[in-house]
Amino acid sequence: MLRKYLAFLLVLALVLLAGCAAQNGVSGERVSSLDRIINKNELVLGTTGDMPPLNMTTRDGKVIGLDIDIATYLATTMGVELRIERMKFSELLPALEAGKVDVVISGMTITPERNRKAAFVGPYFVSGKAFLTKMETIASADEVTDINTPGISLVALKGSTSEYLVQEVLPRVSLVTVDDYETAVAKVLDDSVQAMVADYPVCLVSILRHPDTDLLSLITPLTYEPLGIALPADDPHLINLVENALSLLVDSGQLDRLTARWFDNDAWLSKLP
């Protein structure tokens, strides 16, 4: 009986090993993220699609913006197709860790906490925090801490550095978190909150999109927000490829031209809902 039991365990172990080998390739080595992208002929981008002009969704459902241009360039460099997966900002890094997306480019600031979960290449753009408001007292504040008073309510994107900033620097205000900027701006417009905290491009574009309102913005020097490309941390070849691709974009001047396309020209506004 003991021999039969040991034989059963041996067969079971061989079956499990064979399954692992089938998943990882004939050699038994783990398939890298880059190999997986090349083999499926597809680079899957995770982005929110609601951070103009970095990424935004047009009336016909197309996602455009600086982030998308960079992702398209990466896909072209790899010789594969680009597929875009829109999701909430707070879901982006979990999706990357789970292998649901291959890369995240979505106005994401490089932070030590995020760097423990993913590798980052960049920055490809440097931003900073701003307040979107209808209140003159907030828009004209000399110091961000002038806003740190009871009775002030702010809205920020869930899981963003804006949320962390409010929690750390403005502990006396009321904070509301939402999943997307459209909801956040709506709360400012209907006076549910006194201001939105976000990267300054989002605030400035919100003013452009709502020209007939009393929206104002205060750009603060409080934060330095280097935006990066998030990648799986366990594939040095993919990281190196993206580093080289971004360096070429920068050195050739093409990144400056792409940035100017979205930040110096507002023609794309007419394509938004």
Stockholm file with secondary structure:
# STOCKHOLM 1.0

chainA/1-273         MLRKYLAFLLVLALVLLAGCAAQNGVSGERVSSLDRIINKNELVLGTTGDMPPLNMTTRDGKVIGLDIDIATYLATTMGVELRIERMKFSELLPALEAGKVDVVISGMTITPERNRKAAFVGPYFVSGKAFLTKMETIASADEVTDINTPGISLVALKGSTSEYLVQEVLPRVSLVTVDDYETAVAKVLDDSVQAMVADYPVCLVSILRHPDTDLLSLITPLTYEPLGIALPADDPHLINLVENALSLLVDSGQLDRLTARWFDNDAWLSKLP
#=GR chainA/1-273 SS CHHHHHHHHHHHHHHHHHHHHHHHCTTSCCCCHHHHHHHHTEEEEEECSEETTTEEECTTSCEESHHHHHHHHHHHHHTCEEEEEECCGGGHHHHHHTTSCSEECSSCBCCHHHHTTSEEEEEEEEECEEEEESCHHHHTCSSGGGGCCTTCEEEEETTSHHHHHHHHHCTTSEEEEESSHHHHHHHHHTTSSSEEEEEHHHHHHHHHHCTTSCCEEEECSSCCEEEEEEECTTCHHHHHHHHHHHHHHHHTTHHHHHHHHHHSCCGGGGGCC
#=GC SS_cons         CHHHHHHHHHHHHHHHHHHHHHHHCTTSCCCCHHHHHHHHTEEEEEECSEETTTEEECTTSCEESHHHHHHHHHHHHHTCEEEEEECCGGGHHHHHHTTSCSEECSSCBCCHHHHTTSEEEEEEEEECEEEEESCHHHHTCSSGGGGCCTTCEEEEETTSHHHHHHHHHCTTSEEEEESSHHHHHHHHHTTSSSEEEEEHHHHHHHHHHCTTSCCEEEECSSCCEEEEEEECTTCHHHHHHHHHHHHHHHHTTHHHHHHHHHHSCCGGGGGCC
//
